[in-house]
Amino acid sequence: MIQPPQLQKGDKIAIVATARFITKKDLQPAVEVLKTWGLIPVLGTSVGLVDHQFAGSDFERAEDFQNQINDPDIKAIWFAKGGYGSIRLLDLVDFSKLKTQPKWLIGYSDVTAIHLHLQSLGIASLHAQMASAIETRSASTSDELKKALFGKKLHIEYVSRHPNQVNGEVKAEVLGGNLSVLYSVIGSQSMPSFKNKILFIEDLDEYLYHIDRMMQNLKRSGLLSQISGLIVGGMTDMNDNTIPFGKTAEDIIFEAVKNLNIPVAFNFPAGHVHTNLPLILGQKAHLKVNSSRVNLRF
């Protein structure tokens, strides 16, 4: 797996919008954060464009993204905002330059489509907070993102006594992201191998039966049987029908993996939650789960 180099003070980092539209004003807090880190923010041409809910047309968003990939002076790309739209760009962008000129691509949620595509190409990336709303997240969200970008070791440890947690220990590469977006790329050329990986999943504003449908797909397709560990982040603002489904999102997930004999961690501080800590997708990590604590070290 190709690992992008760590950033240095004075490096340029581009902010691009591959999904929903966003204004320059919305990104001002992120711009200020980058400046305090000693980095030079560069706003892409997609910022400020509007095409219905998107930040310009597919072509305009892809062109901006491509230009930032190709520009040797840009050392990292930070995605501006989620929503929906990144998957529409995968066949419009040539990612090959990142194999010889790797740079960190940073984001989560809708950006999961890009993360998975990168891993299918053998390129590591950073599952972390978007540029938008960075100021509304916990201090550790931005502090840990800075550490990751500047090459510091990441170590996430927290107390968790979730009843469905499965004790165990494994060392493997991490892959995944938003469950709904992951589900949308299954069967495409953007889907990386699940074999011997630690799978991370999170989601937002989904119906419980949707979560079950997606987990049943992962189970019946044989993908879950290939993984060596599972990390479940925020399953935030789940919805139910008038007649209740009868299980929580965590219960649904556990039911699909309970017979796999792998470590399973819940309540991981990543996803659509106040503390959204970075995960290095495509890098080997050491996951340890016991009855009261989860420990993940890259």
QUIFENNOR-V588699 format. One record per residue. N is the residue number from 1. D_FIRST is the distance of its C-alpha to the first C-alpha in Angstrom with 1 decimal. Layout:
# QUIFENNOR-V588699
n->N d_first->D_FIRST
n->N d_first->D_FIRST
This chain:
# QUIFENNOR-V588699
n->1 d_first->0.0
n->2 d_first->3.8
n->3 d_first->6.3
n->4 d_first->9.7
n->5 d_first->12.6
n->6 d_first->15.3
n->7 d_first->18.4
n->8 d_first->21.7
n->9 d_first->25.2
n->10 d_first->26.5
n->11 d_first->23.3
n->12 d_first->23.8
n->13 d_first->22.1
n->14 d_first->23.1
n->15 d_first->24.3
n->16 d_first->24.3
n->17 d_first->25.9
n->18 d_first->24.2
n->19 d_first->26.5
n->20 d_first->29.9
n->21 d_first->32.0
n->22 d_first->32.3
n->23 d_first->34.7
n->24 d_first->34.2
n->25 d_first->36.5
n->26 d_first->34.2
n->27 d_first->31.4
n->28 d_first->33.6
n->29 d_first->32.7
n->30 d_first->29.0
n->31 d_first->30.0
n->32 d_first->32.1
n->33 d_first->29.3
n->34 d_first->27.0
n->35 d_first->30.0
n->36 d_first->30.7
n->37 d_first->27.1
n->38 d_first->28.0
n->39 d_first->25.9
n->40 d_first->27.4
n->41 d_first->27.1
n->42 d_first->27.4
n->43 d_first->28.5
n->44 d_first->27.4
n->45 d_first->30.2
n->46 d_first->29.4
n->47 d_first->30.7
n->48 d_first->34.3
n->49 d_first->34.3
n->50 d_first->35.7
n->51 d_first->35.8
n->52 d_first->37.2
n->53 d_first->34.5
n->54 d_first->31.7
n->55 d_first->31.0
n->56 d_first->32.4
n->57 d_first->31.9
n->58 d_first->28.7
n->59 d_first->29.0
n->60 d_first->29.7
n->61 d_first->26.8
n->62 d_first->24.4
n->63 d_first->26.0
n->64 d_first->25.5
n->65 d_first->21.8
n->66 d_first->21.3
n->67 d_first->23.4
n->68 d_first->21.3
n->69 d_first->18.0
n->70 d_first->19.9
n->71 d_first->21.8
n->72 d_first->20.5
n->73 d_first->22.7
n->74 d_first->20.9
n->75 d_first->18.2
n->76 d_first->17.3
n->77 d_first->18.6
n->78 d_first->20.4
n->79 d_first->21.6
n->80 d_first->25.4
n->81 d_first->26.4
n->82 d_first->25.6
n->83 d_first->28.2
n->84 d_first->27.2
n->85 d_first->26.1
n->86 d_first->22.4
n->87 d_first->21.9
n->88 d_first->24.7
n->89 d_first->22.6
n->90 d_first->19.6
n->91 d_first->21.5
n->92 d_first->23.1
n->93 d_first->20.1
n->94 d_first->18.2
n->95 d_first->14.6
n->96 d_first->13.9
n->97 d_first->14.9
n->98 d_first->11.9
n->99 d_first->9.8
n->100 d_first->12.4
n->101 d_first->13.6
n->102 d_first->11.0
n->103 d_first->13.0
n->104 d_first->13.1
n->105 d_first->14.5
n->106 d_first->16.7
n->107 d_first->18.8
n->108 d_first->19.6
n->109 d_first->22.1
n->110 d_first->22.4
n->111 d_first->19.1
n->112 d_first->17.4
n->113 d_first->17.7
n->114 d_first->15.6
n->115 d_first->12.9
n->116 d_first->12.8
n->117 d_first->12.9
n->118 d_first->9.9
n->119 d_first->7.8
n->120 d_first->9.7
n->121 d_first->8.5
n->122 d_first->4.7
n->123 d_first->5.5
n->124 d_first->6.3
n->125 d_first->10.1
n->126 d_first->13.2
n->127 d_first->15.7
n->128 d_first->18.9
n->129 d_first->22.4
n->130 d_first->23.4
n->131 d_first->25.4
n->132 d_first->28.5
n->133 d_first->30.3
n->134 d_first->28.3
n->135 d_first->31.8
n->136 d_first->32.7
n->137 d_first->30.0
n->138 d_first->30.4
n->139 d_first->30.1
n->140 d_first->27.2
n->141 d_first->25.2
n->142 d_first->25.3
n->143 d_first->25.3
n->144 d_first->22.1
n->145 d_first->20.4
n->146 d_first->21.7
n->147 d_first->20.4
n->148 d_first->16.8
n->149 d_first->17.1
n->150 d_first->18.8
n->151 d_first->16.4
n->152 d_first->18.6
n->153 d_first->17.5
n->154 d_first->17.9
n->155 d_first->20.3
n->156 d_first->21.9
n->157 d_first->25.0
n->158 d_first->27.9
n->159 d_first->30.9
n->160 d_first->30.8
n->161 d_first->33.5
n->162 d_first->32.7
n->163 d_first->34.7
n->164 d_first->32.0
n->165 d_first->29.4
n->166 d_first->28.3
n->167 d_first->27.9
n->168 d_first->25.1
n->169 d_first->22.1
n->170 d_first->18.5
n->171 d_first->15.2
n->172 d_first->12.2
n->173 d_first->9.4
n->174 d_first->11.4
n->175 d_first->11.9
n->176 d_first->15.2
n->177 d_first->17.8
n->178 d_first->21.2
n->179 d_first->22.6
n->180 d_first->24.8
n->181 d_first->22.1
n->182 d_first->19.7
n->183 d_first->22.9
n->184 d_first->23.4
n->185 d_first->20.3
n->186 d_first->20.7
n->187 d_first->21.5
n->188 d_first->20.0
n->189 d_first->17.3
n->190 d_first->15.4
n->191 d_first->15.1
n->192 d_first->11.8
n->193 d_first->12.4
n->194 d_first->14.1
n->195 d_first->14.3
n->196 d_first->14.2
n->197 d_first->12.9
n->198 d_first->14.9
n->199 d_first->16.3
n->200 d_first->17.7
n->201 d_first->20.6
n->202 d_first->23.4
n->203 d_first->26.1
n->204 d_first->29.2
n->205 d_first->32.6
n->206 d_first->32.2
n->207 d_first->34.9
n->208 d_first->34.6
n->209 d_first->35.2
n->210 d_first->32.3
n->211 d_first->30.0
n->212 d_first->31.6
n->213 d_first->31.1
n->214 d_first->27.4
n->215 d_first->27.0
n->216 d_first->29.2
n->217 d_first->27.0
n->218 d_first->23.8
n->219 d_first->26.0
n->220 d_first->27.9
n->221 d_first->24.9
n->222 d_first->23.4
n->223 d_first->20.3
n->224 d_first->21.5
n->225 d_first->22.3
n->226 d_first->18.7
n->227 d_first->17.5
n->228 d_first->17.9
n->229 d_first->19.0
n->230 d_first->20.2
n->231 d_first->20.7
n->232 d_first->23.4
n->233 d_first->23.9
n->234 d_first->26.9
n->235 d_first->28.8
n->236 d_first->31.0
n->237 d_first->34.4
n->238 d_first->34.4
n->239 d_first->37.3
n->240 d_first->39.7
n->241 d_first->42.4
n->242 d_first->46.2
n->243 d_first->46.1
n->244 d_first->43.4
n->245 d_first->40.4
n->246 d_first->41.1
n->247 d_first->37.7
n->248 d_first->35.4
n->249 d_first->31.9
n->250 d_first->30.7
n->251 d_first->33.2
n->252 d_first->31.9
n->253 d_first->28.3
n->254 d_first->29.5
n->255 d_first->31.7
n->256 d_first->28.8
n->257 d_first->26.7
n->258 d_first->29.6
n->259 d_first->29.7
n->260 d_first->26.1
n->261 d_first->26.5
n->262 d_first->23.4
n->263 d_first->23.5
n->264 d_first->24.2
n->265 d_first->24.5
n->266 d_first->26.7
n->267 d_first->27.7
n->268 d_first->24.3
n->269 d_first->24.9
n->270 d_first->22.7
n->271 d_first->23.7
n->272 d_first->27.1
n->273 d_first->28.6
n->274 d_first->30.2
n->275 d_first->27.5
n->276 d_first->24.1
n->277 d_first->21.6
n->278 d_first->18.0
n->279 d_first->15.1
n->280 d_first->11.5
n->281 d_first->9.9
n->282 d_first->6.4
n->283 d_first->7.4
n->284 d_first->9.6
n->285 d_first->13.2
n->286 d_first->16.6
n->287 d_first->19.0
n->288 d_first->22.7
n->289 d_first->25.4
n->290 d_first->29.1
n->291 d_first->32.3
n->292 d_first->32.4
n->293 d_first->29.1
n->294 d_first->25.4
n->295 d_first->23.0
n->296 d_first->19.3
n->297 d_first->17.7
n->298 d_first->14.2
